[in-house]
Amino acid sequence: MTIKINKQRFVVIIEKKIFELFKKLAAQENRSASNLASKILTEYVEKNKETL
């Protein structure tokens, strides 16, 4: 799997139980955990970028 040149990857360390629950939440939205995390982060940054 390759990452497009305009994309960035980073690692998040979280509790295993939280990750398992997060994967279930992602599945409810027919998303991967990675895709849901990207959506949440994007929405957060867009909502708060004016404070920078």
Buried (B, 14 or more C-beta within 10 A) or exposed (E): EEEEEEEEEEEEEEEEEEEEEBBEEBEEEEBEBEEBBEEEEEEEEEEEEEEE
